[in-house]
Amino acid sequence: MRFHRARGAKRRVSSKGTTNRSLRFEGLEDRTVLTGGIDFFVEVPVAVGPTPQDVAIADFNNDDLPDMAVTNSGNQSVSILLGDGEGGFTLIGNTLVGIGPNGIRSADFDGDNINDLVVANTIGGSVTVLRGLGNGTFSTFVDIIVSGGPEKIDIADLDRNGSLDILTTNTTGGTISAILNNGSGFFGTPINTFAGVGPGNTALADFNRDGILDAVTANAGSNTVSFLQGVGNGTFNTPFEYNAGIAPTDLVAGLFVGDANLDLAVADTGGGSVTLLAGDGTGVFTQVQQIAVGTIANSQPAAIVSGDLNNAGPADLAVTLTGENRVAILVGDGLGNFAPGPSYDVGGGPTGLAVADLTNTRNLDLIAVNTRTSTVSVLDNRAPIAELTSAPAVTSAVATTQFSVTYSGENAINVATLSSTNIQVTGPNGFSQLATFVSVSPGGNGSPRTATYQISAPGGTFDSSDNGDYAITLLPLQVGDVGGLCVSPGFLGSLQVAVEDSGDVLVDGIGVRRGATFIFNTSSVSAFIPQNFFQIDFGLSDDIGLTGDWDGNGTTNVGVYRPSTAEWYLNLSEISSFDAGNYIAFGYGIVGDTPVVGDWNGDGVDTVGIFRPSTAAWSLDVTGDRVFGPGDVELTFGAEGDTPVVANWTSSVTTSLGLRRNAEWIRNATSVTAFDPFANLPIFTFGVTTDTPVVGDWNRDGLDEVGIFRDGNFALNLNGDLSSFSDLTFGLPGDQPIVGLWATESSEGPSPPSPPSPPPPNVPGG
């Protein structure tokens, strides 16, 4: 039995209202409709150094719990506070930096898997990089001279070399400075670009959707924001300014108005407001709303952050009110409207603000930096939580299986919100099912409450064709407490189906495409017989061959991508009963792109995508409608010249991104819909630069392993740890390798098709 659970955490919970009986429901019943409330508990402020300015949240002592680092301008130091995973922090010491430290951020700059720090020293005119030692302490690594009064810090790969760079916002100089990392944690001379009058902070994102990071600054001196288009080498083009409120000092980017273009929310310190600017996807911004915040005219909104604070789905905003010693919440509806929410007393003169999950509960908490009282305040999100507490593996031919989710919180769980619409389960072969709610125990409102859910086998009973991991996901606005607070939606964990084979099933096999001919070897890589093969013709000789499950029925189909026109031709027939005329054709991407295919959302259907080698930009058709639009994904990952390699690196359900750089393999551990470019598996070398990469589930563990194709020979890493290899000869030099579900352990494979009739003229390749 193997049971995977999303990480939980210790949490203060209520035990009110518990009884000893179980409450059962049949079918779909009336349920309470949740809209998403907000409630934070302000913890006792924690003392730091004098006159703190900003905060960075990261794990500094390698215990998988978030810690914090706070800049103290009053004594030229950074305070390090270690977190306990429950919202509590302990100050362990201070590290000296430059004069007048202000902005601070954390990242692993030198590739040792330990978080480092970078600090902007405003008065000293420098940036200090502190190397993390992995135990909560830091050593000074380098001081970099930066002109113009650096105040705030941003971190991103500005020159697309795969390493994280530094960007400073320089208020007195009116500039931003890019400080590029050579890949080993060594930084070059700052590259300065004029931004505007008195910029207070910068937002980095791809605002014009060209695959390159741009910058937008909040300019207090001109009541504007400036858009600076990124070039991709650490430089930016001439700024374009757009009106904001009075004396804007901070801003945050996000999807606020209901389309796929990034927007801006700007804190107007002099105007006591937040200005919402809608982006059009080209770098142009239009003011759509100005929201007054605070109860006095001089509320002084200083710092602003964004996140789903009420677990309702759309992004909300939080802003510090320096003039009122409060943090105010603005509740978003995802359509460009923000309504005043609750506000909370913190320490004196809050200036810095951060948002993070401090308790590993998927609830977003807030951290306010109180400059006048030299403290930080943690605002603990009191929304209830969910934990997958039981999901027994399915090992026999049963018709249904059950799993349990425990809900708990500060308030009693409202059992009327439990229903058969709470949980979505997705798995292999396109499996997608709303789990049937069975019972809750104990019955009645209270905390904790354990709900039991059930799913049914896709074909009547589970068999070996259903084997794999099934993702259990809580849907938005489903489960809440009696106060109207919602449980955070998202992945809870997975259950495994592992039924013994009753006969031969298809496994990943190898093949090649030679000219317009696909040649499939039907034996498994563990019992390889090179003479066992069959072939079909599809496409033109210059096309790139594709394999994938286009219709979600659990079998492999073929297709081609035509590089000369950026057109795709996907054949919908089974390869064992191939019909060359049964295909769809469409365009996606531009000439020069590299095609990729994967199950980006875990629905069992492979859809298309492209990797643009010149910019390392990816465009992925997550929705499967073959047109880029809402719900699809654009992101940047890699560097110019990388080869894309997508696979099921960490999940048998969803396809993740990867790269081959020379002979190195770089594999990302996250899904494309929740992409984190820094969450990568260990890098390793396999093969040589000129090899063609291949991936497949060679050992049938549900995850893909790597391999290479070289002049008619496959070298396959069988177990994923580089200790066992299989060298197979199949194909000729110049062939294109292909992999898919067409082999069996018995080496018999699917029945080969009869030789196809010549295709009609309108079929590709005809």
Solvent accessible surface area in square Angstrom, and as a share of the most:
residue,aa,sasa,rsa
1,M,180,0.81
2,R,102,0.37
3,F,73,0.30
4,H,63,0.28
5,R,126,0.46
6,A,28,0.22
7,R,144,0.52
8,G,25,0.24
9,A,33,0.26
10,K,137,0.58
11,R,33,0.12
12,R,113,0.41
13,V,70,0.40
14,S,16,0.10
15,S,82,0.53
16,K,126,0.54
17,G,50,0.48
18,T,69,0.40
19,T,61,0.35
20,N,164,0.84
21,R,142,0.52
22,S,61,0.40
23,L,50,0.25
24,R,151,0.55
25,F,49,0.20
26,E,144,0.64
27,G,46,0.44
28,L,131,0.65
29,E,46,0.20
30,D,144,0.75
31,R,60,0.22
32,T,51,0.30
33,V,124,0.71
34,L,12,0.06
35,T,116,0.67
36,G,14,0.14
37,G,28,0.27
38,I,27,0.14
39,D,47,0.24
40,F,7,0.03
41,F,92,0.38
42,V,45,0.26
43,E,37,0.17
44,V,128,0.74
45,P,62,0.39
46,V,35,0.20
47,A,67,0.52
48,V,19,0.11
49,G,6,0.05
50,P,57,0.36
51,T,51,0.30
52,P,0,0.00
53,Q,34,0.15
54,D,8,0.04
55,V,3,0.02
56,A,4,0.03
57,I,42,0.21
58,A,19,0.15
59,D,32,0.16
60,F,4,0.02
61,N,37,0.19
62,N,89,0.46
63,D,57,0.29
64,D,99,0.51
65,L,33,0.16
66,P,19,0.12
67,D,0,0.00
68,M,0,0.00
69,A,0,0.00
70,V,0,0.00
71,T,0,0.00
72,N,0,0.00
73,S,33,0.22
74,G,47,0.45
75,N,61,0.31
76,Q,74,0.33
77,S,1,0.01
78,V,0,0.00
79,S,0,0.00
80,I,4,0.02
81,L,0,0.00
82,L,37,0.18
83,G,9,0.08
84,D,67,0.35
85,G,4,0.04
86,E,54,0.24
87,G,5,0.05
88,G,28,0.27
89,F,23,0.09
90,T,89,0.52
91,L,70,0.35
92,I,79,0.40
93,G,29,0.28
94,N,81,0.42
95,T,26,0.15
96,L,132,0.65
97,V,22,0.12
98,G,17,0.16
99,I,86,0.44
100,G,5,0.05
101,P,0,0.00
102,N,20,0.10
103,G,0,0.00
104,I,0,0.00
105,R,79,0.29
106,S,26,0.17
107,A,12,0.09
108,D,40,0.21
109,F,7,0.03
110,D,29,0.15
111,G,61,0.58
112,D,61,0.32
113,N,136,0.70
114,I,37,0.19
115,N,42,0.22
116,D,2,0.01
117,L,0,0.00
118,V,0,0.00
119,V,0,0.00
120,A,0,0.00
121,N,0,0.00
122,T,32,0.19
123,I,134,0.68
124,G,35,0.33
125,G,17,0.16
126,S,10,0.07
127,V,0,0.00
128,T,1,0.00
129,V,2,0.01
130,L,0,0.00
131,R,75,0.27
132,G,3,0.03
133,L,93,0.46
134,G,13,0.13
135,N,90,0.46
136,G,2,0.01
137,T,62,0.36
138,F,20,0.08
139,S,48,0.31
140,T,81,0.47
141,F,51,0.21
142,V,50,0.29
143,D,83,0.43
144,I,18,0.09
145,I,133,0.68
146,V,1,0.01
147,S,72,0.46
148,G,23,0.22
149,G,12,0.12
150,P,0,0.00
151,E,43,0.19
152,K,38,0.16
153,I,3,0.01
154,D,25,0.13
155,I,39,0.20
156,A,13,0.10
157,D,36,0.19
158,L,8,0.04
159,D,35,0.18
160,R,44,0.16
161,N,57,0.29
162,G,48,0.46
163,S,18,0.12
164,L,18,0.09
165,D,0,0.00
166,I,0,0.00
167,L,0,0.00
168,T,0,0.00
169,T,0,0.00
170,N,0,0.00
171,T,34,0.20
172,T,117,0.68
173,G,37,0.35
174,G,5,0.05
175,T,26,0.15
176,I,1,0.01
177,S,0,0.00
178,A,1,0.01
179,I,0,0.00
180,L,37,0.18
181,N,2,0.01
182,N,102,0.52
183,G,37,0.36
184,S,60,0.39
185,G,0,0.00
186,F,118,0.49
187,F,34,0.14
188,G,38,0.36
189,T,116,0.67
190,P,25,0.16
191,I,58,0.30
192,N,82,0.42
193,T,21,0.12
194,F,116,0.48
195,A,1,0.00
196,G,1,0.01
197,V,86,0.50
198,G,16,0.15
199,P,0,0.00
200,G,10,0.10
201,N,19,0.10
202,T,5,0.03
203,A,10,0.08
204,L,35,0.17
205,A,16,0.13
206,D,34,0.18
207,F,3,0.01
208,N,25,0.13
209,R,80,0.29
210,D,52,0.27
211,G,8,0.08
212,I,25,0.13
213,L,52,0.26
214,D,0,0.00
215,A,0,0.00
216,V,0,0.00
217,T,0,0.00
218,A,0,0.00
219,N,0,0.00
220,A,32,0.25
221,G,49,0.47
222,S,39,0.25
223,N,65,0.34
224,T,14,0.08
225,V,0,0.00
226,S,0,0.00
227,F,10,0.04
228,L,0,0.00
229,Q,65,0.29
230,G,3,0.03
231,V,61,0.35
232,G,6,0.06
233,N,79,0.41
234,G,2,0.02
235,T,44,0.26
236,F,19,0.08
237,N,69,0.36
238,T,104,0.60
239,P,27,0.17
240,F,133,0.56
241,E,89,0.40
242,Y,45,0.17
243,N,113,0.58
244,A,13,0.10
245,G,6,0.06
246,I,105,0.53
247,A,26,0.20
248,P,0,0.00
249,T,42,0.24
250,D,16,0.08
251,L,10,0.05
252,V,28,0.16
253,A,29,0.22
254,G,14,0.14
255,L,98,0.49
256,F,2,0.01
257,V,32,0.19
258,G,53,0.51
259,D,63,0.33
260,A,39,0.30
261,N,23,0.12
262,L,47,0.23
263,D,0,0.00
264,L,0,0.00
265,A,0,0.00
266,V,0,0.00
267,A,0,0.00
268,D,0,0.00
269,T,32,0.18
270,G,47,0.45
271,G,32,0.31
272,G,8,0.08
273,S,9,0.06
274,V,0,0.00
275,T,0,0.00
276,L,1,0.00
277,L,1,0.00
278,A,18,0.14
279,G,6,0.06
280,D,72,0.37
281,G,10,0.10
282,T,87,0.51
283,G,3,0.03
284,V,67,0.38
285,F,10,0.04
286,T,85,0.49
287,Q,79,0.35
288,V,77,0.44
289,Q,50,0.22
290,Q,90,0.40
291,I,13,0.07
292,A,82,0.63
293,V,8,0.04
294,G,36,0.34
295,T,125,0.73
296,I,88,0.45
297,A,104,0.81
298,N,91,0.46
299,S,0,0.00
300,Q,53,0.24
301,P,0,0.00
302,A,21,0.16
303,A,10,0.08
304,I,6,0.03
305,V,20,0.11
306,S,25,0.16
307,G,12,0.12
308,D,34,0.18
309,L,3,0.02
310,N,6,0.03
311,N,3,0.02
312,A,15,0.12
313,G,46,0.44
314,P,42,0.26
315,A,24,0.18
316,D,0,0.00
317,L,1,0.00
318,A,0,0.00
319,V,0,0.00
320,T,0,0.00
321,L,1,0.01
322,T,16,0.09
323,G,27,0.26
324,E,26,0.12
325,N,55,0.28
326,R,59,0.21
327,V,0,0.00
328,A,9,0.07
329,I,1,0.01
330,L,3,0.01
331,V,42,0.24
332,G,8,0.08
333,D,65,0.34
334,G,20,0.19
335,L,127,0.63
336,G,9,0.09
337,N,82,0.42
338,F,10,0.04
339,A,54,0.42
340,P,109,0.68
341,G,29,0.28
342,P,52,0.33
343,S,38,0.25
344,Y,28,0.11
345,D,93,0.48
346,V,21,0.12
347,G,11,0.11
348,G,9,0.08
349,G,0,0.00
350,P,0,0.00
351,T,39,0.23
352,G,3,0.03
353,L,14,0.07
354,A,16,0.13
355,V,43,0.25
356,A,20,0.16
357,D,41,0.21
358,L,2,0.01
359,T,2,0.01
360,N,33,0.17
361,T,8,0.04
362,R,72,0.26
363,N,0,0.00
364,L,46,0.23
365,D,1,0.01
366,L,0,0.00
367,I,0,0.00
368,A,0,0.00
369,V,0,0.00
370,N,0,0.00
371,T,24,0.14
372,R,151,0.55
373,T,72,0.42
374,S,31,0.20
375,T,20,0.12
376,V,0,0.00
377,S,0,0.00
378,V,2,0.01
379,L,0,0.00
380,D,3,0.01
381,N,3,0.02
382,R,58,0.21
383,A,5,0.04
384,P,0,0.00
385,I,21,0.11
386,A,9,0.07
387,E,55,0.25
388,L,1,0.00
389,T,57,0.33
390,S,44,0.28
391,A,3,0.02
392,P,59,0.37
393,A,15,0.12
394,V,7,0.04
395,T,81,0.47
396,S,59,0.38
397,A,71,0.55
398,V,58,0.33
399,A,52,0.40
400,T,55,0.32
401,T,16,0.09
402,Q,79,0.35
403,F,2,0.01
404,S,19,0.12
405,V,0,0.00
406,T,25,0.14
407,Y,0,0.00
408,S,12,0.07
409,G,2,0.02
410,E,34,0.15
411,N,36,0.19
412,A,15,0.12
413,I,0,0.00
414,N,25,0.13
415,V,15,0.09
416,A,44,0.34
417,T,0,0.00
418,L,1,0.00
419,S,1,0.01
420,S,10,0.07
421,T,42,0.24
422,N,0,0.00
423,I,0,0.00
424,Q,42,0.19
425,V,0,0.00
426,T,25,0.15
427,G,1,0.01
428,P,26,0.16
429,N,64,0.33
430,G,25,0.24
431,F,14,0.06
432,S,63,0.41
433,Q,50,0.22
434,L,83,0.41
435,A,0,0.00
436,T,61,0.35
437,F,2,0.01
438,V,19,0.11
439,S,13,0.08
440,V,1,0.00
441,S,51,0.33
442,P,30,0.19
443,G,0,0.00
444,G,25,0.24
445,N,68,0.35
446,G,0,0.00
447,S,0,0.00
448,P,54,0.34
449,R,0,0.00
450,T,44,0.25
451,A,0,0.00
452,T,26,0.15
453,Y,0,0.00
454,Q,47,0.21
455,I,1,0.01
456,S,49,0.32
457,A,10,0.08
458,P,74,0.46
459,G,70,0.67
460,G,47,0.45
461,T,66,0.38
462,F,0,0.00
463,D,63,0.33
464,S,13,0.09
465,S,66,0.43
466,D,11,0.06
467,N,53,0.27
468,G,16,0.15
469,D,22,0.11
470,Y,1,0.00
471,A,16,0.12
472,I,0,0.00
473,T,40,0.23
474,L,1,0.01
475,L,47,0.24
476,P,66,0.42
477,L,55,0.27
478,Q,25,0.11
479,V,0,0.00
480,G,0,0.00
481,D,2,0.01
482,V,80,0.46
483,G,54,0.52
484,G,26,0.25
485,L,8,0.04
486,C,1,0.01
487,V,1,0.01
488,S,8,0.05
489,P,31,0.20
490,G,21,0.20
491,F,99,0.41
492,L,2,0.01
493,G,0,0.00
494,S,8,0.05
495,L,0,0.00
496,Q,29,0.13
497,V,2,0.01
498,A,40,0.31
499,V,15,0.09
500,E,149,0.67
501,D,63,0.33
502,S,117,0.75
503,G,43,0.42
504,D,84,0.44
505,V,34,0.20
506,L,63,0.31
507,V,9,0.05
508,D,24,0.13
509,G,0,0.00
510,I,1,0.00
511,G,0,0.00
512,V,1,0.00
513,R,8,0.03
514,R,96,0.35
515,G,38,0.36
516,A,30,0.23
517,T,25,0.14
518,F,0,0.00
519,I,15,0.08
520,F,0,0.00
521,N,0,0.00
522,T,8,0.04
523,S,0,0.00
524,S,3,0.02
525,V,9,0.05
526,S,82,0.53
527,A,46,0.35
528,F,38,0.16
529,I,71,0.36
530,P,56,0.35
531,Q,132,0.59
532,N,44,0.22
533,F,104,0.43
534,F,16,0.07
535,Q,95,0.42
536,I,3,0.01
537,D,74,0.38
538,F,5,0.02
539,G,4,0.03
540,L,78,0.39
541,S,74,0.47
542,D,124,0.64
543,D,10,0.05
544,I,61,0.31
545,G,6,0.06
546,L,14,0.07
547,T,29,0.17
548,G,8,0.08
549,D,17,0.09
550,W,20,0.07
551,D,69,0.36
552,G,13,0.13
553,N,75,0.38
554,G,19,0.18
555,T,39,0.23
556,T,11,0.06
557,N,0,0.00
558,V,1,0.00
559,G,0,0.00
560,V,0,0.00
561,Y,0,0.00
562,R,31,0.11
563,P,48,0.30
564,S,84,0.54
565,T,68,0.39
566,A,6,0.04
567,E,64,0.29
568,W,0,0.00
569,Y,25,0.10
570,L,8,0.04
571,N,0,0.00
572,L,57,0.29
573,S,12,0.08
574,E,49,0.22
575,I,9,0.05
576,S,43,0.27
577,S,75,0.48
578,F,23,0.10
579,D,75,0.39
580,A,15,0.12
581,G,39,0.38
582,N,60,0.31
583,Y,52,0.20
584,I,51,0.26
585,A,57,0.44
586,F,31,0.13
587,G,50,0.48
588,Y,14,0.05
589,G,35,0.34
590,I,95,0.48
591,V,95,0.55
592,G,56,0.54
593,D,10,0.05
594,T,42,0.25
595,P,15,0.10
596,V,10,0.05
597,V,26,0.15
598,G,4,0.03
599,D,14,0.07
600,W,2,0.01
601,N,62,0.32
602,G,1,0.01
603,D,50,0.26
604,G,12,0.12
605,V,40,0.23
606,D,31,0.16
607,T,18,0.11
608,V,2,0.01
609,G,0,0.00
610,I,3,0.02
611,F,0,0.00
612,R,66,0.24
613,P,39,0.25
614,S,63,0.40
615,T,21,0.12
616,A,0,0.00
617,A,11,0.09
618,W,3,0.01
619,S,15,0.10
620,L,0,0.00
621,D,1,0.00
622,V,11,0.06
623,T,69,0.40
624,G,24,0.24
625,D,79,0.41
626,R,93,0.34
627,V,102,0.59
628,F,57,0.24
629,G,16,0.16
630,P,111,0.70
631,G,52,0.50
632,D,19,0.10
633,V,24,0.14
634,E,76,0.34
635,L,27,0.13
636,T,48,0.28
637,F,13,0.05
638,G,10,0.10
639,A,12,0.10
640,E,124,0.56
641,G,62,0.60
642,D,8,0.04
643,T,58,0.34
644,P,18,0.11
645,V,10,0.06
646,V,23,0.13
647,A,3,0.03
648,N,30,0.15
649,W,13,0.05
650,T,59,0.34
651,S,36,0.23
652,S,23,0.15
653,V,12,0.07
654,T,25,0.14
655,T,8,0.05
656,S,3,0.02
657,L,0,0.00
658,G,0,0.00
659,L,3,0.01
660,R,8,0.03
661,R,64,0.23
662,N,103,0.53
663,A,15,0.12
664,E,73,0.33
665,W,1,0.00
666,I,12,0.06
667,R,40,0.15
668,N,0,0.00
669,A,33,0.26
670,T,31,0.18
671,S,30,0.19
672,V,3,0.02
673,T,81,0.47
674,A,73,0.57
675,F,43,0.18
676,D,57,0.29
677,P,50,0.32
678,F,124,0.52
679,A,33,0.26
680,N,59,0.30
681,L,44,0.22
682,P,105,0.66
683,I,96,0.49
684,F,35,0.14
685,T,81,0.47
686,F,19,0.08
687,G,29,0.28
688,V,72,0.41
689,T,81,0.47
690,T,124,0.72
691,D,9,0.05
692,T,59,0.34
693,P,26,0.16
694,V,10,0.06
695,V,29,0.16
696,G,2,0.02
697,D,28,0.14
698,W,14,0.05
699,N,61,0.31
700,R,95,0.35
701,D,63,0.33
702,G,28,0.26
703,L,58,0.29
704,D,29,0.15
705,E,9,0.04
706,V,4,0.02
707,G,0,0.00
708,I,7,0.04
709,F,9,0.04
710,R,105,0.38
711,D,91,0.47
712,G,2,0.02
713,N,67,0.34
714,F,1,0.00
715,A,21,0.16
716,L,0,0.00
717,N,2,0.01
718,L,43,0.21
719,N,66,0.34
720,G,44,0.42
721,D,91,0.47
722,L,60,0.30
723,S,82,0.53
724,S,39,0.25
725,F,106,0.44
726,S,14,0.09
727,D,117,0.61
728,L,18,0.09
729,T,89,0.52
730,F,17,0.07
731,G,22,0.21
732,L,94,0.47
733,P,89,0.56
734,G,83,0.80
735,D,15,0.08
736,Q,52,0.23
737,P,14,0.09
738,I,9,0.05
739,V,25,0.14
740,G,8,0.08
741,L,62,0.31
742,W,0,0.00
743,A,0,0.00
744,T,10,0.06
745,E,69,0.31
746,S,49,0.32
747,S,9,0.06
748,E,134,0.60
749,G,17,0.17
750,P,24,0.15
751,S,83,0.53
752,P,87,0.55
753,P,26,0.16
754,S,91,0.58
755,P,125,0.79
756,P,62,0.39
757,S,89,0.57
758,P,122,0.77
759,P,54,0.34
760,P,69,0.43
761,P,127,0.80
762,N,118,0.60
763,V,7,0.04
764,P,11,0.07
765,G,36,0.35
766,G,62,0.60
